[in-house]
Amino acid sequence: VTDNLRSDISWVGVDWGSSNFRAYALDAERNILDSTATNAGMRVVEQRNYEAVLLQQIQHWLPLHGKLLVLMSGMVGARQGWQEASYKAVPCVSFTASDVMPIETQSQRIRAFIAPGVSQQNPPDVMRGEETQIFGWLEQQPDFTGTVCLPGTHSKWVTVSDGEIKQFRTYITGEMFSLLCEQSVLKHSTQSTEWSRHSFSNAVRESALAQHDAADILGGLFSTRAADLLHGVSASRAKAALSARLIHAECDAALRLFASREETETPIVLIGDAALTELYEEVLVHAKQQVHSIAAPTATLLGLQGVANAILNKELFHA
Amino acid sequence: VTDNLRSDISWVGVDWGSSNFRAYALDAERNILDSTATNAGMRVVEQRNYEAVLLQQIQHWLPLHGKLLVLMSGMVGARQGWQEASYKAVPCVSFTASDVMPIETQSQRIRAFIAPGVSQQNPPDVMRGEETQIFGWLEQQPDFTGTVCLPGTHSKWVTVSDGEIKQFRTYITGEMFSLLCEQSVLKHSTQSTEWSRHSFSNAVRESALAQHDAADILGGLFSTRAADLLHGVSASRAKAALSARLIHAECDAALRLFASREETETPIVLIGDAALTELYEEVLVHAKQQVHSIAAPTATLLGLQGVANAILNKELFHA
């Protein structure tokens, strides 16, 4: 990073989740000048170490004079995170500068804020980070009415209209996959470092045929183990089949719940890591849905941009 | 154990599962003279140590002269067990003396056999131990036609008629409960050493109202965590609610699959540990089912009795 580039940095956007830290240095024209990532997510960072992790990751971006604006979203604002940021209740529009929580830091070289999460009273549900990505999508498509799906450890399905998050539901699909692969009786049949996209596609085709019991996770999964005991099945194939089975169960249940979709031509918007959204895309296309995928970082930064502008413009922040 | 009692022992029945070892000393008239139990199940016993564990548990029953007949069923016959016993395919009647597998032992004081498991090709499924309990029930009710449910780590639902196991399905409900309570994000809300039967009953009533999404485990469970984050929920209440939710999901899916049940007056037969079958009984009664519960040890011993008699009577076994 040259001093030249360093002086062009206008603000830093951070997506700090359970498993990953990703930071982006942006200029005043929304261009990404530089980025950094580590797996120092909330699960592994101790509460008192958040600032140190952040500074270590972005120190080469710090200005020679003055303070750098750092806007963060995600599990960094959870109870087990750096500092608990509040929730905004649904229905909920994009955040403003007054919504983000200022964090006291030891360092005098940053001014840090954490975005709130979004909560729903009935049924009880919460999100942290995904809302920022949805607001980013609404920056691009302010009139969007439809369903947004954000695959992940705890996938979110969200109804959006009138520029608001209306309601949502969390599916613990990613976590369930890890638990079953690594900790359950299925591990004897599914432990593999390989990933077979081909096996995944085959399993999607097969599970689409058996759609009637897609939701019966408790009853359907043991057959993975039994098939291996009776016939022998390669671990990479069994692992891909388990993944397809779970994603199919999630999509099947969600499509049922977000049923009005069937009458619309609006694609489901998928926001997430490319490797994962690809899998959801395949399952949803098999379920006769149209999809439109967006990379998570783009969405996060667009979602934080408005707040960054407001803080920078209103000179709430003195560089 | 007196020498007098010792000489009355005719054979020993053993139920050796993943988590538990239970042995019973029986006389020639089917009376239980003594019993012993430990948590030295398949999960913790190393393959070469099975005989030592068995002998330690039953040494006070060994006859002063000759050999003691020991009949075992359960995961002791699994690939990770003492020695892999074969499967018999459905449809499948009670075992005969030629079905059980003789085990080579170091000790000259026992003659040990392991009962086979039962397998199903399509959909692939297996059981070990439960089949013996079902055969025990058929000893009492040879003309039984209906559904047997055996709750546990891997619950089995089984269709029985003409004295045969016709088909079955495994639900990994017990294992799922442990994984979610101990390893998932829900652990922050559900870890409690208390068990609140009252909370379980409340949750059963509530989940019966929300029957339409009973099967949606991936989507329904996160609300346990969210409710705690938003309102605070005691861990013992959340744990009981999770248990009710999972058992309800299992019973709901199984009742759908074993649908012809609705036309019959025959109760569902529940076989298992009393503490667990009680919970299933409550959920099933809420789902307007009739149930008839039997203790697992009784069923196991009745299921092994026929084989024991055959071996003893045919003098295949020389005491």
Chai-1 contact restraints between the chains, C-beta under 6 A:
chainA,res_idxA,chainB,res_idxB,connection_type,confidence,min_distance_angstrom,max_distance_angstrom,comment,restraint_id
A,S119,B,L230,contact,1.0,0.0,6.0,A-B,restraint_1
A,P123,B,S223,contact,1.0,0.0,6.0,A-B,restraint_2
A,P124,B,S223,contact,1.0,0.0,6.0,A-B,restraint_3
A,P124,B,A226,contact,1.0,0.0,6.0,A-B,restraint_4
A,P124,B,A227,contact,1.0,0.0,6.0,A-B,restraint_5
A,P124,B,L230,contact,1.0,0.0,6.0,A-B,restraint_6
A,D125,B,A226,contact,1.0,0.0,6.0,A-B,restraint_7
A,V126,B,A226,contact,1.0,0.0,6.0,A-B,restraint_8
A,V126,B,L229,contact,1.0,0.0,6.0,A-B,restraint_9
A,R169,B,G219,contact,1.0,0.0,6.0,A-B,restraint_10
A,T170,B,F222,contact,1.0,0.0,6.0,A-B,restraint_11
A,Y171,B,L218,contact,1.0,0.0,6.0,A-B,restraint_12
A,Y171,B,G219,contact,1.0,0.0,6.0,A-B,restraint_13
A,I172,B,L218,contact,1.0,0.0,6.0,A-B,restraint_14
A,I172,B,L221,contact,1.0,0.0,6.0,A-B,restraint_15
A,I172,B,F222,contact,1.0,0.0,6.0,A-B,restraint_16
A,T173,B,L218,contact,1.0,0.0,6.0,A-B,restraint_17
A,E175,B,S184,contact,1.0,0.0,6.0,A-B,restraint_18
A,L179,B,L179,contact,1.0,0.0,6.0,A-B,restraint_19
A,L179,B,Q183,contact,1.0,0.0,6.0,A-B,restraint_20
A,Q183,B,L179,contact,1.0,0.0,6.0,A-B,restraint_21
A,Q183,B,Q183,contact,1.0,0.0,6.0,A-B,restraint_22
A,S184,B,E175,contact,1.0,0.0,6.0,A-B,restraint_23
A,A215,B,A215,contact,1.0,0.0,6.0,A-B,restraint_24
A,A215,B,D216,contact,1.0,0.0,6.0,A-B,restraint_25
A,D216,B,A215,contact,1.0,0.0,6.0,A-B,restraint_26
A,D216,B,A253,contact,1.0,0.0,6.0,A-B,restraint_27
A,I217,B,I217,contact,1.0,0.0,6.0,A-B,restraint_28
A,L218,B,Y171,contact,1.0,0.0,6.0,A-B,restraint_29
A,L218,B,I172,contact,1.0,0.0,6.0,A-B,restraint_30
A,L218,B,T173,contact,1.0,0.0,6.0,A-B,restraint_31
A,L218,B,A249,contact,1.0,0.0,6.0,A-B,restraint_32
A,L218,B,E250,contact,1.0,0.0,6.0,A-B,restraint_33
A,G219,B,R169,contact,1.0,0.0,6.0,A-B,restraint_34
A,G219,B,Y171,contact,1.0,0.0,6.0,A-B,restraint_35
A,G219,B,A253,contact,1.0,0.0,6.0,A-B,restraint_36
A,L221,B,I172,contact,1.0,0.0,6.0,A-B,restraint_37
A,F222,B,T170,contact,1.0,0.0,6.0,A-B,restraint_38
A,F222,B,I172,contact,1.0,0.0,6.0,A-B,restraint_39
A,S223,B,P123,contact,1.0,0.0,6.0,A-B,restraint_40
A,S223,B,P124,contact,1.0,0.0,6.0,A-B,restraint_41
A,A226,B,P124,contact,1.0,0.0,6.0,A-B,restraint_42
A,A226,B,D125,contact,1.0,0.0,6.0,A-B,restraint_43
A,A226,B,V126,contact,1.0,0.0,6.0,A-B,restraint_44
A,A227,B,P124,contact,1.0,0.0,6.0,A-B,restraint_45
A,L229,B,V126,contact,1.0,0.0,6.0,A-B,restraint_46
A,L230,B,S119,contact,1.0,0.0,6.0,A-B,restraint_47
A,L230,B,P124,contact,1.0,0.0,6.0,A-B,restraint_48
A,A249,B,L218,contact,1.0,0.0,6.0,A-B,restraint_49
A,E250,B,L218,contact,1.0,0.0,6.0,A-B,restraint_50
A,A253,B,D216,contact,1.0,0.0,6.0,A-B,restraint_51
A,A253,B,G219,contact,1.0,0.0,6.0,A-B,restraint_52
